[in-house]
Amino acid sequence: MTKITIKLLDVVALTSDLPEYNLYRGQVGTVVELLADGAAFEVEFSDRNGRTYESVGLRPEQIMVLHFEPPSPDSVPEMVTA
């Protein structure tokens, strides 16, 4: 399976609970900074009014990129396992 590259301003969801930050699997945030040359990411979590309630550094395995459109025909091979 091809690894999806996480980029600045990607919308992501937590894949695990972080009770020490009062964050739980499925909560949605935005990548606001790339850390350690892309080995970690600062993710900002905001309420419905756009007020940030938490900003935390996360590893790639703690988040997944959300997609709001179907993949283009050109991107399908990279999303399918060989």
C-alpha positions as CSV (number, residue, x, y, z in Angstrom):
1,M,0.0,0.0,0.0
2,T,1.3,3.4,-0.9
3,K,1.8,5.8,2.0
4,I,-0.3,9.0,1.8
5,T,1.8,12.1,2.3
6,I,0.4,14.4,5.0
7,K,0.6,18.1,3.9
8,L,0.2,21.5,5.5
9,L,-3.5,22.4,5.9
10,D,-4.7,18.8,5.4
11,V,-7.9,18.0,7.4
12,V,-7.2,14.9,9.5
13,A,-8.9,12.8,12.1
14,L,-7.4,11.1,15.2
15,T,-6.9,7.4,14.9
16,S,-6.5,6.9,18.7
17,D,-7.6,8.5,21.9
18,L,-5.5,11.1,23.6
19,P,-7.3,11.5,27.0
20,E,-4.4,13.6,28.4
21,Y,-5.5,16.3,25.9
22,N,-9.2,15.6,26.1
23,L,-9.1,14.4,22.5
24,Y,-10.6,11.2,21.2
25,R,-10.5,9.0,18.1
26,G,-12.4,10.5,15.3
27,Q,-12.0,14.2,16.3
28,V,-11.1,16.3,13.3
29,G,-8.3,18.9,13.1
30,T,-6.1,20.7,10.7
31,V,-2.4,20.3,10.1
32,V,-0.9,23.7,10.8
33,E,2.8,22.9,10.9
34,L,5.2,20.2,9.7
35,L,7.6,19.1,12.4
36,A,10.9,17.2,12.3
37,D,11.0,17.3,8.5
38,G,7.6,15.7,8.2
39,A,8.1,13.1,10.9
40,A,5.5,14.8,13.1
41,F,2.7,17.4,12.7
42,E,1.2,20.2,14.7
43,V,-2.6,19.6,14.5
44,E,-5.0,22.3,15.6
45,F,-8.5,21.3,16.9
46,S,-11.1,24.1,16.7
47,D,-14.8,24.4,17.7
48,R,-17.6,25.2,15.3
49,N,-16.9,28.9,15.8
50,G,-13.2,28.5,14.7
51,R,-11.8,28.9,18.2
52,T,-8.9,26.6,18.8
53,Y,-9.4,24.4,21.9
54,E,-6.2,22.3,21.5
55,S,-3.0,22.2,19.4
56,V,-0.8,19.2,19.7
57,G,2.2,17.6,18.0
58,L,1.2,14.2,16.5
59,R,3.0,11.3,14.7
60,P,1.6,10.1,11.3
61,E,0.2,6.9,12.8
62,Q,-2.0,9.0,15.1
63,I,-3.9,10.7,12.3
64,M,-5.5,10.0,9.0
65,V,-6.1,12.4,6.1
66,L,-9.7,13.0,5.3
67,H,-10.8,13.2,1.7
68,F,-13.8,15.2,0.6
69,E,-13.8,14.3,-3.1
70,P,-13.6,11.0,-5.0
71,P,-10.1,10.2,-6.2
72,S,-9.1,11.3,-9.7
73,P,-8.4,8.4,-12.2
74,D,-4.7,9.3,-11.9
75,S,-4.5,8.8,-8.2
76,V,-6.4,5.5,-8.0
77,P,-3.3,3.3,-8.5
78,E,-1.5,4.8,-5.5
79,M,-4.6,4.2,-3.3
80,V,-4.9,0.5,-4.2
81,T,-2.7,-2.3,-2.7
82,A,-0.6,-4.3,-5.0
